Amino acid sequence: MSPGDEGSYPDYDGPTGQTRTRLPENDPYGGAPRRPTRSSSRSLVTVVGVVVLLIAAIAFANRGDHSSADSTSGKGGKPATSPTAASGTEPVQTKSSGVPTGFAHTEQGAQSAASNYAVALGSTGMFNKDSRHRLLSLLYTSQAVDRLQNAMDQAYSADFLAKMGLDAAGNPPQGNTFVSRVVPAGATVLNYTDNGARVAIWYVGLIGMAGSSSTDPVTSSWKTWTFDLQWTGGDWKIASDSQKDGPAPVPGDDKAATSDEISKAIEQYGGFTYAR
């Protein structure tokens, strides 16, 4: 995250794109009203879409031949499954500084590594100097760490943290909950060799302060994070990375949660370990 972009996640290989957010008409933590109800035709389309999804799910669950689920589709030998479908590969069993490590030396392993690295780099740990240094050393190549660490420390300056409502150590005021999360929605391998891989992660990010006195409520943004990975030291490491906005879906009609609801959700729902 750069000091000039308070509502997005850091782009470590280039300028950070600005985040476009759609806020409720009133202060969300003051009790935001619902937006006007959509037309009946729009509701009908939504209902029909849900019914179609249910039918597809039932058909999938009742297939008689499960053994051919991840074989070929019969058309040119192309895989029947999507690029990010589960493979049955055993997930990683080790963690360092709370981050999964020891990924497989495969395309699937590269996707899992990039997904987990995005989660770690989008976490609140990046707002504390000591934990940020640990994450950079763990996830990036040594050459990348030498290039990034000073720049990152300058980006996460005391002035920037203050703008986010945090103290110099990255802590929120008492009674407030600082939220910073990356939730991958999908991954794809753009290029792969034995020594390196380029993986793009499509994700939704959450960032802001949940608190009764907060002037920076938690908002969401959609981005694509691309990682250039190297296989080194028996694991995948980030050599460079970049981000761009979107693709973002049309915002729904969800009522904005209260500060207390957001705080409880962050405390009650932990993150995931991503592995195929």
Secondary structure, DSSP 8 states (H G I E B T S, - for coil): --TT-TTS---TTS----------SS-GGGT--------HHHHHHHHHHHHHHHHHHHHHHT-S-GGGTTSB-SSTT-BSS-TT---------EEETTEEE---SSHHHHHHHHHHHHHHHTSGGGGSHHHHHHHHHHHB-HHHHHHHHHHHHHHT-HHHHHHTT--TTS---TT-EEEEEEEEEEEEEEEE-SSEEEEEEEEEEEEEEESTT-SS--EEEEEEEEEEEEEETTEEEEEEEEEEE-------------HHHHHHHHHH--------
